[in-house]
Amino acid sequence: MLNSIKKKLLKKGFSIELDQLPKSKEEFLQAIECYCIKEEVPYEFIERDRPAIISIDRVVYKCQVENKGLPGFVLHFKEI
């Protein structure tokens, strides 16, 4: 049980600011793809949906859009 708690605590995530809220699922997926191409990281979509499941540099993340108040919207990636 202690190991499962440690694994949950050690999971990582990151956020990427968006210029505007993606209006469709395709815009959402394109925003993820543009980030990966810009950062030159290998990626593969596992689930092309909202939220998306994507492997980036062999780490699997769940990605969704979140409202961060005044800065606007972000793509939030959480390791799963």
N, C-alpha and C positions, 0 to 999 in steps of 0.2 A: 504494500500500500504506500509506503514511504517513497518508493521509486516512482510510482505513477504521479505523485504530487510533485516530485522534483522535475519530472519530464514536463509537466504542465507549466511550472514556473520558469523553465529554461527555454520555452518556445519563444521565438523571436518574431518581430514584425516591423514593418516600416510603412510610411505614408508618402504619397506623391501628390503635390498640389495640382489641381486642375484649373484651367482657365475658365471653364464653364461646365455645368452639369450635363453629362451625356444624356441626350434625349431618347435614345433607343439602345437596345441591347448591342447592336452593331457598333455604335459610337463608343459604348463602354468597352467592348472588346478591342476596338481600334486604339483606344487610349492606352490600354495595357500593352498592346503590341508595339506601339510607338515608343513607350518607355523602354521596353526590352531592346529594341533596335538601337535607340539612342545610347543606351548604356553598354551595348555590344555584349549582352549576356545570352547564352543559349536558353531557349524557352520552348515549352510545349504545352498547349492547352489540353487538359484532361477533361474538363467540362466547360463547354462554351455556353454558359448561362449566366444569370445574375443571382447569386454571386458566382464568380468563375473559380474554378480550381485549375491552377497552373503550376507547372514545374519550372522553376527558374534556377539555372545552374545546379540542377539535380536536387533542389529543395522544393518541397510541395507547399504551396500557399493557397489559402482561400482569399479571394480579392473581392471587395465590395466598395461601393461609393458611400462615403460618410460626410455629413455636414459638420464642418468645424467652425461654425459661427462666422465671424467677420472675415477670416481669410477665404471663406467659401467652401468648396468641396474638395475632397481628397480621395484618391484611390488608396484604400487601406489593405495591406497585405499582411496576413497572419499565418505563420507557419502551422501546418497541421500534421 
